[in-house]
Amino acid sequence: LEIEKVIILKSTSLFADTPEHVLIDIAKIVKEVRVEAGEVIFRKGDIGNCMYLNYEGEIKIHISNYRLNTLINRDFFGDLGLL
C-alpha cells in the first residue's frame, strides 16, 4: 500500500524531513523487489538508474573478497544513480 511506502520512506535518513505530500508522489513510483540471499543486485561498472532501500535484512557490498560495507534495515544505496 502507498501509505506503508510513505511510512517506510519517512523512516529513512534521506526522506525523514520530506513533507508527506511529496512522499506520496514518490511512493507511487516505488517498486518492491525481493532479493534472495546470495543474489547479486548489481555489479561494479553497471550503470545505475534507480535507488534501492533495504527494508529488511542485510546487504553486503564488496569487491571480490573485500567487504566495503554492510547495509541494514532502512539503509539505502544507488541514490547517485537517480541524479
MOPAC internal coordinates of N, CA, C and O (Angstrom, degrees):
PM7 1SCF
backbone

  N    0.0000 0     0.00 0     0.00 0    0    0    0
  C    1.4475 1     0.00 0     0.00 0    1    0    0
  C    1.5310 1   110.49 1     0.00 0    2    1    0
  O    1.2310 1   120.74 1   -30.83 1    3    2    1
  N    1.3157 1   116.19 1   149.17 1    3    2    1
  C    1.4655 1   119.92 1  -178.79 1    5    3    2
  C    1.5235 1   112.44 1   -62.91 1    6    5    3
  O    1.2310 1   120.04 1   142.50 1    7    6    5
  N    1.3272 1   117.52 1   -37.50 1    7    6    5
  C    1.4665 1   119.57 1  -179.81 1    9    7    6
  C    1.5241 1   110.71 1   -63.15 1   10    9    7
  O    1.2310 1   120.09 1   143.31 1   11   10    9
  N    1.3244 1   117.43 1   -36.69 1   11   10    9
  C    1.4690 1   120.47 1   176.77 1   13   11   10
  C    1.5216 1   110.24 1   -65.40 1   14   13   11
  O    1.2310 1   120.61 1   140.09 1   15   14   13
  N    1.3271 1   116.45 1   -39.91 1   15   14   13
  C    1.4626 1   120.36 1   178.27 1   17   15   14
  C    1.5340 1   110.85 1   -63.58 1   18   17   15
  O    1.2310 1   120.47 1   139.66 1   19   18   17
  N    1.3233 1   116.70 1   -40.34 1   19   18   17
  C    1.4730 1   120.86 1   178.24 1   21   19   18
  C    1.5260 1   109.92 1   -62.24 1   22   21   19
  O    1.2310 1   120.22 1   135.94 1   23   22   21
  N    1.3124 1   117.18 1   -44.06 1   23   22   21
  C    1.4690 1   121.31 1   179.95 1   25   23   22
  C    1.5235 1   110.53 1   -62.58 1   26   25   23
  O    1.2310 1   120.72 1   137.02 1   27   26   25
  N    1.3291 1   116.23 1   -42.98 1   27   26   25
  C    1.4686 1   120.08 1   179.10 1   29   27   26
  C    1.5233 1   110.48 1   -65.32 1   30   29   27
  O    1.2310 1   119.82 1   134.01 1   31   30   29
  N    1.3198 1   117.95 1   -45.99 1   31   30   29
  C    1.4669 1   120.79 1   178.60 1   33   31   30
  C    1.5288 1   110.65 1   -59.51 1   34   33   31
  O    1.2310 1   120.51 1   135.99 1   35   34   33
  N    1.3120 1   116.64 1   -44.01 1   35   34   33
  C    1.4736 1   121.73 1  -178.80 1   37   35   34
  C    1.5275 1   111.41 1   -62.76 1   38   37   35
  O    1.2310 1   119.95 1   154.62 1   39   38   37
  N    1.3383 1   117.70 1   -25.38 1   39   38   37
  C    1.4649 1   121.11 1  -178.11 1   41   39   38
  C    1.5342 1   112.99 1   -81.70 1   42   41   39
  O    1.2310 1   119.99 1   178.60 1   43   42   41
  N    1.3300 1   117.63 1    -1.40 1   43   42   41
  C    1.4669 1   120.70 1   179.17 1   45   43   42
  C    1.5244 1   110.39 1   -95.88 1   46   45   43
  O    1.2310 1   121.13 1   -24.48 1   47   46   45
  N    1.3153 1   115.44 1   155.52 1   47   46   45
  C    1.4702 1   119.62 1   178.54 1   49   47   46
  C    1.5268 1   111.19 1   -65.38 1   50   49   47
  O    1.2310 1   119.81 1   148.58 1   51   50   49
  N    1.3196 1   117.97 1   -31.42 1   51   50   49
  C    1.4577 1   121.69 1  -178.14 1   53   51   50
  C    1.5265 1   112.29 1   -67.24 1   54   53   51
  O    1.2310 1   120.19 1   141.37 1   55   54   53
  N    1.3276 1   117.24 1   -38.63 1   55   54   53
  C    1.4630 1   121.45 1  -174.54 1   57   55   54
  C    1.5280 1   114.09 1  -111.12 1   58   57   55
  O    1.2310 1   119.71 1  -172.28 1   59   58   57
  N    1.3129 1   118.17 1     7.72 1   59   58   57
  C    1.4655 1   121.21 1  -175.42 1   61   59   58
  C    1.5252 1   113.22 1   -56.94 1   62   61   59
  O    1.2310 1   119.94 1   143.45 1   63   62   61
  N    1.3170 1   117.71 1   -36.55 1   63   62   61
  C    1.4630 1   121.24 1  -177.52 1   65   63   62
  C    1.5264 1   113.67 1   -99.13 1   66   65   63
  O    1.2310 1   120.55 1  -172.52 1   67   66   65
  N    1.3161 1   116.55 1     7.48 1   67   66   65
  C    1.4660 1   121.00 1  -178.84 1   69   67   66
  C    1.5272 1   109.65 1   -80.83 1   70   69   67
  O    1.2310 1   120.30 1   -47.42 1   71   70   69
  N    1.3318 1   117.03 1   132.58 1   71   70   69
  C    1.4721 1   119.64 1   179.46 1   73   71   70
  C    1.5262 1   111.60 1   -61.09 1   74   73   71
  O    1.2310 1   120.75 1   -31.72 1   75   74   73
  N    1.3195 1   116.17 1   148.28 1   75   74   73
  C    1.4538 1   121.86 1  -176.48 1   77   75   74
  C    1.5243 1   112.54 1   -59.30 1   78   77   75
  O    1.2310 1   119.77 1   142.13 1   79   78   77
  N    1.3401 1   118.04 1   -37.87 1   79   78   77
  C    1.4679 1   119.40 1  -178.39 1   81   79   78
  C    1.5333 1   111.30 1   -64.22 1   82   81   79
  O    1.2310 1   120.13 1   149.97 1   83   82   81
  N    1.3103 1   117.36 1   -30.03 1   83   82   81
  C    1.4687 1   121.19 1   175.76 1   85   83   82
  C    1.5304 1   109.48 1   -74.20 1   86   85   83
  O    1.2310 1   120.69 1   138.39 1   87   86   85
  N    1.3327 1   116.28 1   -41.61 1   87   86   85
  C    1.4667 1   120.14 1   179.28 1   89   87   86
  C    1.5318 1   111.52 1   -63.70 1   90   89   87
  O    1.2310 1   120.01 1   148.45 1   91   90   89
  N    1.3091 1   117.58 1   -31.55 1   91   90   89
  C    1.4697 1   120.77 1   176.76 1   93   91   90
  C    1.5275 1   109.62 1   -62.32 1   94   93   91
  O    1.2310 1   120.33 1   137.26 1   95   94   93
  N    1.3281 1   116.97 1   -42.74 1   95   94   93
  C    1.4671 1   120.52 1   177.40 1   97   95   94
  C    1.5228 1   111.38 1   -64.73 1   98   97   95
  O    1.2310 1   120.52 1   139.34 1   99   98   97
  N    1.3183 1   116.61 1   -40.66 1   99   98   97
  C    1.4672 1   120.58 1   178.76 1  101   99   98
  C    1.5258 1   110.25 1   -66.41 1  102  101   99
  O    1.2310 1   120.35 1   138.78 1  103  102  101
  N    1.3286 1   116.94 1   -41.22 1  103  102  101
  C    1.4693 1   121.39 1  -178.53 1  105  103  102
  C    1.5222 1   111.73 1   -59.96 1  106  105  103
  O    1.2310 1   120.00 1   151.34 1  107  106  105
  N    1.3233 1   117.61 1   -28.66 1  107  106  105
  C    1.4612 1   121.38 1  -179.58 1  109  107  106
  C    1.5275 1   112.43 1   -65.61 1  110  109  107
  O    1.2310 1   120.36 1   154.68 1  111  110  109
  N    1.3349 1   116.92 1   -25.32 1  111  110  109
  C    1.4676 1   119.52 1  -178.24 1  113  111  110
  C    1.5304 1   112.75 1  -105.66 1  114  113  111
  O    1.2310 1   120.43 1   178.87 1  115  114  113
  N    1.3308 1   116.78 1    -1.13 1  115  114  113
  C    1.4631 1   121.06 1   179.25 1  117  115  114
  C    1.5270 1   109.32 1   -73.90 1  118  117  115
  O    1.2310 1   120.92 1   -46.34 1  119  118  117
  N    1.3285 1   115.85 1   133.66 1  119  118  117
  C    1.4580 1   121.33 1   177.09 1  121  119  118
  C    1.5152 1   108.80 1  -119.40 1  122  121  119
  O    1.2310 1   120.79 1   -44.18 1  123  122  121
  N    1.3109 1   116.10 1   135.82 1  123  122  121
  C    1.4596 1   121.45 1   177.48 1  125  123  122
  C    1.5200 1   108.80 1   -85.85 1  126  125  123
  O    1.2310 1   121.21 1   -48.90 1  127  126  125
  N    1.3369 1   115.30 1   131.10 1  127  126  125
  C    1.4599 1   121.62 1   176.93 1  129  127  126
  C    1.5202 1   107.32 1  -128.79 1  130  129  127
  O    1.2310 1   120.75 1   -55.18 1  131  130  129
  N    1.3066 1   116.17 1   124.82 1  131  130  129
  C    1.4641 1   120.50 1   177.10 1  133  131  130
  C    1.5179 1   108.70 1   -94.74 1  134  133  131
  O    1.2310 1   121.45 1   -44.99 1  135  134  133
  N    1.3270 1   114.83 1   135.01 1  135  134  133
  C    1.4604 1   121.17 1  -178.72 1  137  135  134
  C    1.5200 1   108.09 1  -122.99 1  138  137  135
  O    1.2310 1   120.87 1   -49.88 1  139  138  137
  N    1.3071 1   115.94 1   130.12 1  139  138  137
  C    1.4564 1   121.29 1   179.12 1  141  139  138
  C    1.5269 1   110.41 1   -78.65 1  142  141  139
  O    1.2310 1   120.27 1   -26.32 1  143  142  141
  N    1.3139 1   117.10 1   153.68 1  143  142  141
  C    1.4632 1   122.33 1   177.44 1  145  143  142
  C    1.5238 1   109.46 1   -54.94 1  146  145  143
  O    1.2310 1   120.94 1   -48.54 1  147  146  145
  N    1.3241 1   115.80 1   131.46 1  147  146  145
  C    1.4541 1   121.77 1   178.65 1  149  147  146
  C    1.5190 1   114.39 1    86.74 1  150  149  147
  O    1.2310 1   119.95 1   171.11 1  151  150  149
  N    1.3189 1   117.69 1    -8.89 1  151  150  149
  C    1.4624 1   121.17 1   179.98 1  153  151  150
  C    1.5304 1   110.32 1   -74.29 1  154  153  151
  O    1.2310 1   120.16 1   -41.33 1  155  154  153
  N    1.3263 1   117.31 1   138.67 1  155  154  153
  C    1.4622 1   122.46 1   178.87 1  157  155  154
  C    1.5255 1   108.71 1   -83.01 1  158  157  155
  O    1.2310 1   120.72 1   -51.38 1  159  158  157
  N    1.3233 1   116.23 1   128.62 1  159  158  157
  C    1.4675 1   120.99 1   178.71 1  161  159  158
  C    1.5203 1   109.56 1   -86.47 1  162  161  159
  O    1.2310 1   120.61 1   133.41 1  163  162  161
  N    1.3217 1   116.43 1   -46.59 1  163  162  161
  C    1.4620 1   121.00 1   172.39 1  165  163  162
  C    1.5212 1   108.52 1  -158.47 1  166  165  163
  O    1.2310 1   121.35 1   -15.09 1  167  166  165
  N    1.3171 1   115.02 1   164.91 1  167  166  165
  C    1.4630 1   121.55 1  -178.31 1  169  167  166
  C    1.5254 1   110.39 1  -116.73 1  170  169  167
  O    1.2310 1   121.27 1   -24.47 1  171  170  169
  N    1.3059 1   115.18 1   155.53 1  171  170  169
  C    1.4569 1   121.01 1   176.43 1  173  171  170
  C    1.5232 1   108.88 1   -54.05 1  174  173  171
  O    1.2310 1   121.16 1   -48.61 1  175  174  173
  N    1.3240 1   115.38 1   131.39 1  175  174  173
  C    1.4577 1   120.97 1  -179.99 1  177  175  174
  C    1.5172 1   114.01 1    97.54 1  178  177  175
  O    1.2310 1   120.13 1   164.27 1  179  178  177
  N    1.3410 1   117.35 1   -15.73 1  179  178  177
  C    1.4626 1   119.62 1   176.50 1  181  179  178
  C    1.5273 1   109.24 1   -64.91 1  182  181  179
  O    1.2310 1   120.90 1   -34.65 1  183  182  181
  N    1.3075 1   115.88 1   145.35 1  183  182  181
  C    1.4627 1   120.14 1   177.42 1  185  183  182
  C    1.5245 1   108.39 1   -80.47 1  186  185  183
  O    1.2310 1   120.76 1   -53.04 1  187  186  185
  N    1.3289 1   116.15 1   126.96 1  187  186  185
  C    1.4576 1   121.02 1  -178.94 1  189  187  186
  C    1.5139 1   111.65 1   -85.14 1  190  189  187
  O    1.2310 1   120.69 1   -45.42 1  191  190  189
  N    1.3147 1   116.28 1   134.58 1  191  190  189
  C    1.4620 1   120.22 1   176.47 1  193  191  190
  C    1.5282 1   111.99 1  -137.44 1  194  193  191
  O    1.2310 1   121.02 1  -167.22 1  195  194  193
  N    1.3396 1   115.66 1    12.78 1  195  194  193
  C    1.4581 1   118.90 1   178.53 1  197  195  194
  C    1.5338 1   109.55 1  -156.32 1  198  197  195
  O    1.2310 1   122.03 1   -11.60 1  199  198  197
  N    1.3027 1   113.71 1   168.40 1  199  198  197
  C    1.4560 1   121.47 1   177.85 1  201  199  198
  C    1.5216 1   107.98 1  -113.60 1  202  201  199
  O    1.2310 1   120.71 1   -34.50 1  203  202  201
  N    1.3192 1   116.25 1   145.50 1  203  202  201
  C    1.4552 1   121.67 1   179.83 1  205  203  202
  C    1.5238 1   109.48 1  -116.27 1  206  205  203
  O    1.2310 1   121.03 1   -39.09 1  207  206  205
  N    1.3140 1   115.64 1   140.91 1  207  206  205
  C    1.4575 1   122.86 1   174.96 1  209  207  206
  C    1.5158 1   106.85 1  -121.81 1  210  209  207
  O    1.2310 1   120.98 1   -58.36 1  211  210  209
  N    1.3114 1   115.73 1   121.64 1  211  210  209
  C    1.4601 1   120.08 1   178.90 1  213  211  210
  C    1.5220 1   108.24 1   -80.45 1  214  213  211
  O    1.2310 1   120.83 1   -72.34 1  215  214  213
  N    1.3281 1   116.02 1   107.66 1  215  214  213
  C    1.4578 1   120.30 1  -179.23 1  217  215  214
  C    1.5187 1   111.60 1   -78.83 1  218  217  215
  O    1.2310 1   120.87 1   141.10 1  219  218  217
  N    1.3349 1   115.94 1   -38.90 1  219  218  217
  C    1.4506 1   119.11 1  -174.81 1  221  219  218
  C    1.5316 1   109.10 1  -154.21 1  222  221  219
  O    1.2310 1   120.80 1   -40.89 1  223  222  221
  N    1.3116 1   116.08 1   139.11 1  223  222  221
  C    1.4553 1   120.69 1   177.14 1  225  223  222
  C    1.5226 1   112.65 1   100.34 1  226  225  223
  O    1.2310 1   121.17 1    16.54 1  227  226  225
  N    1.3281 1   115.37 1  -163.46 1  227  226  225
  C    1.4650 1   121.56 1  -179.78 1  229  227  226
  C    1.5239 1   109.48 1  -123.90 1  230  229  227
  O    1.2310 1   121.28 1   -36.40 1  231  230  229
  N    1.3116 1   115.16 1   143.60 1  231  230  229
  C    1.4550 1   121.44 1   173.90 1  233  231  230
  C    1.5168 1   106.94 1  -122.81 1  234  233  231
  O    1.2310 1   120.79 1   -56.81 1  235  234  233
  N    1.3133 1   116.09 1   123.19 1  235  234  233
  C    1.4588 1   121.14 1  -179.47 1  237  235  234
  C    1.5192 1   109.14 1   -98.87 1  238  237  235
  O    1.2310 1   121.05 1   -52.87 1  239  238  237
  N    1.3216 1   115.59 1   127.13 1  239  238  237
  C    1.4583 1   121.74 1   177.51 1  241  239  238
  C    1.5181 1   107.16 1  -106.51 1  242  241  239
  O    1.2310 1   121.11 1   -56.81 1  243  242  241
  N    1.3266 1   115.49 1   123.19 1  243  242  241
  C    1.4620 1   118.52 1  -176.66 1  245  243  242
  C    1.5232 1   111.15 1  -150.75 1  246  245  243
  O    1.2310 1   121.71 1   -20.84 1  247  246  245
  N    1.3147 1   114.33 1   159.16 1  247  246  245
  C    1.4539 1   123.04 1   170.15 1  249  247  246
  C    1.5119 1   105.53 1  -118.13 1  250  249  247
  O    1.2310 1   121.09 1   -61.59 1  251  250  249
  N    1.3275 1   115.53 1   118.41 1  251  250  249
  C    1.4696 1   122.01 1  -173.25 1  253  251  250
  C    1.5252 1   108.53 1    53.85 1  254  253  251
  O    1.2310 1   119.84 1    57.05 1  255  254  253
  N    1.3227 1   117.91 1  -122.95 1  255  254  253
  C    1.4673 1   120.49 1  -179.22 1  257  255  254
  C    1.5246 1   113.16 1   -97.63 1  258  257  255
  O    1.2310 1   119.72 1  -174.18 1  259  258  257
  N    1.3239 1   118.13 1     5.82 1  259  258  257
  C    1.4655 1   122.26 1  -178.84 1  261  259  258
  C    1.5317 1   109.71 1   -96.57 1  262  261  259
  O    1.2310 1   120.71 1   -67.14 1  263  262  261
  N    1.3320 1   116.25 1   112.86 1  263  262  261
  C    1.4629 1   120.87 1   179.54 1  265  263  262
  C    1.5225 1   109.97 1   -79.57 1  266  265  263
  O    1.2310 1   120.92 1   -54.66 1  267  266  265
  N    1.3216 1   115.84 1   125.34 1  267  266  265
  C    1.4628 1   122.09 1   178.30 1  269  267  266
  C    1.5224 1   111.99 1   -89.20 1  270  269  267
  O    1.2310 1   120.88 1   143.31 1  271  270  269
  N    1.3313 1   115.93 1   -36.69 1  271  270  269
  C    1.4608 1   119.42 1  -175.91 1  273  271  270
  C    1.5265 1   109.25 1  -166.80 1  274  273  271
  O    1.2310 1   121.19 1   -20.77 1  275  274  273
  N    1.3144 1   115.33 1   159.23 1  275  274  273
  C    1.4623 1   122.06 1   171.17 1  277  275  274
  C    1.5178 1   107.24 1  -126.34 1  278  277  275
  O    1.2310 1   120.66 1   -57.37 1  279  278  277
  N    1.3181 1   116.34 1   122.63 1  279  278  277
  C    1.4579 1   121.47 1   179.83 1  281  279  278
  C    1.5170 1   109.08 1   -96.78 1  282  281  279
  O    1.2310 1   121.10 1   -39.91 1  283  282  281
  N    1.3301 1   115.51 1   140.09 1  283  282  281
  C    1.4600 1   120.81 1   179.85 1  285  283  282
  C    1.5272 1   109.18 1  -118.47 1  286  285  283
  O    1.2310 1   120.60 1     9.50 1  287  286  285
  N    1.3129 1   116.47 1  -170.50 1  287  286  285
  C    1.4618 1   122.18 1  -176.90 1  289  287  286
  C    1.5186 1   112.84 1   -49.52 1  290  289  287
  O    1.2310 1   121.44 1   -49.14 1  291  290  289
  N    1.3133 1   114.85 1   130.86 1  291  290  289
  C    1.4732 1   126.52 1   176.75 1  293  291  290
  C    1.5302 1   113.55 1    73.24 1  294  293  291
  O    1.2310 1   119.46 1  -176.00 1  295  294  293
  N    1.3352 1   118.64 1     4.00 1  295  294  293
  C    1.4633 1   120.39 1   170.91 1  297  295  294
  C    1.5248 1   107.91 1   -75.15 1  298  297  295
  O    1.2310 1   120.68 1   -26.30 1  299  298  297
  N    1.3094 1   116.31 1   153.70 1  299  298  297
  C    1.4553 1   120.62 1  -179.35 1  301  299  298
  C    1.5233 1   109.69 1  -132.69 1  302  301  299
  O    1.2310 1   121.10 1   -20.46 1  303  302  301
  N    1.3176 1   115.50 1   159.54 1  303  302  301
  C    1.4541 1   121.62 1   176.08 1  305  303  302
  C    1.5277 1   108.66 1  -155.01 1  306  305  303
  O    1.2310 1   120.77 1   -16.22 1  307  306  305
  N    1.3233 1   116.12 1   163.78 1  307  306  305
  C    1.4562 1   120.86 1  -177.97 1  309  307  306
  C    1.5196 1   113.44 1    85.31 1  310  309  307
  O    1.2310 1   120.56 1  -175.00 1  311  310  309
  N    1.3250 1   116.54 1     5.00 1  311  310  309
  C    1.4568 1   119.76 1  -177.26 1  313  311  310
  C    1.5236 1   111.94 1   -63.06 1  314  313  311
  O    1.2310 1   119.29 1   149.54 1  315  314  313
  N    1.3207 1   118.96 1   -30.46 1  315  314  313
  C    1.4636 1   120.33 1   178.17 1  317  315  314
  C    1.5288 1   111.15 1   -68.51 1  318  317  315
  O    1.2310 1   120.39 1   155.06 1  319  318  317
  N    1.3244 1   116.86 1   -24.94 1  319  318  317
  C    1.4541 1   120.62 1   176.81 1  321  319  318
  C    1.5267 1   112.89 1   -64.27 1  322  321  319
  O    1.2310 1   120.64 1   157.01 1  323  322  321
  N    1.3126 1   116.38 1   -22.99 1  323  322  321
  C    1.4704 1   119.84 1   178.36 1  325  323  322
  C    1.5207 1   112.25 1   -75.72 1  326  325  323
  O    1.2310 1   120.85 1   155.00 1  327  326  325
  N    1.3253 1   115.98 1   -25.00 1  327  326  325
  C    1.4615 1   119.16 1  -178.57 1  329  327  326
  C    1.5034 1   110.24 1   -77.09 1  330  329  327
  O    1.2310 1   120.10 1   180.00 1  331  330  329

